């Protein structure tokens, strides 16, 4: 196993009291995981890809539950900004679903992965430009911290390393299919935000 694994989100001990900084760090973790999938092969690539899928699922769910509703209300033209981001997320999810049906050694895997990477990076840049920069200007530090707490609750649902005693990415994935993971993430985020439903 490579020693160049992307660190577990939160391993750096940063408090993450600003939701924008936290989401930007996750964008960096996602880029690093794409790099890891591209430069590895065999079981190592399968493991890195499973960690990437889990982080993408949790990151997008947290944005849908925490960031997009705030942006829709608070930003000028927020409704259209979020409509555009959701369309990008849908396209990425379709590519991700196609990838999830392939083995990482399949010759079709890398071209699909590169398409996903392009979609995800364009989406991240649009979020950073049209959403994140405006969020920080549209609210106070207490609200940024409250949103960060909810995103941290989501992050805890997606360990980027296998659980102890689970040696393969495929076995680790069996602990929670992506759809179930997204549901658990929504529940964790809503609980962190003080919502029961």
Phi, psi and omega in degrees: 000142180289148175268005183264023180300144173297132182299152172303133179306130180092351181298336183284354177075008179294139184292332180056062178261009178229116185299327181293315178299319180298313181293325177295320177297318178297322176301320177295317178299320179295316177301317180296322179291323174301316178302315183297317178297317183293325187266357181250181175206175178059221183296325179297319178293318179301316180296313180298320180294319179297320178294321177297314180301315182296316181293319177299315182299314182289318180300311182294321179297316180298318178297317181296325184272329189249306191280310184299316179300320178296313182297321180302319182280320195264335187267146173297129183068023185304323181301315180289321178304313183288323177303316179296317180295320180294324177296319177296317180297321179298315180299317180295319180296324178295316178296319179298318179298318178296319179295321184295338178277350182259149168284147182294345177270352180297136179301337180280348186295307186297316177301321178292319179299317181294325175295315178300315181301315180299313179300313183294319181292321177295319178297314180298317179298319179295318177299313183297321184281313189263344185242299189300313184298326180283327180299313183299326180279345188262358183210176183261174184296328179295319180288322176299320179290320179296319178293322178298320179300318180293320179292323176298323177298321178293316182302325180295341180281347186233076176301134181273358172241152178300152175297150179306137179086354177253109190273336184244151177300321181297318179293320179298321180296328181298340178291343179186101176303157187303316181298317179294322178299317180296321178296315179296323179296314178303315180299316181296319180295314182296323177295315181297331180271001178080022177254138182272335184267000000 
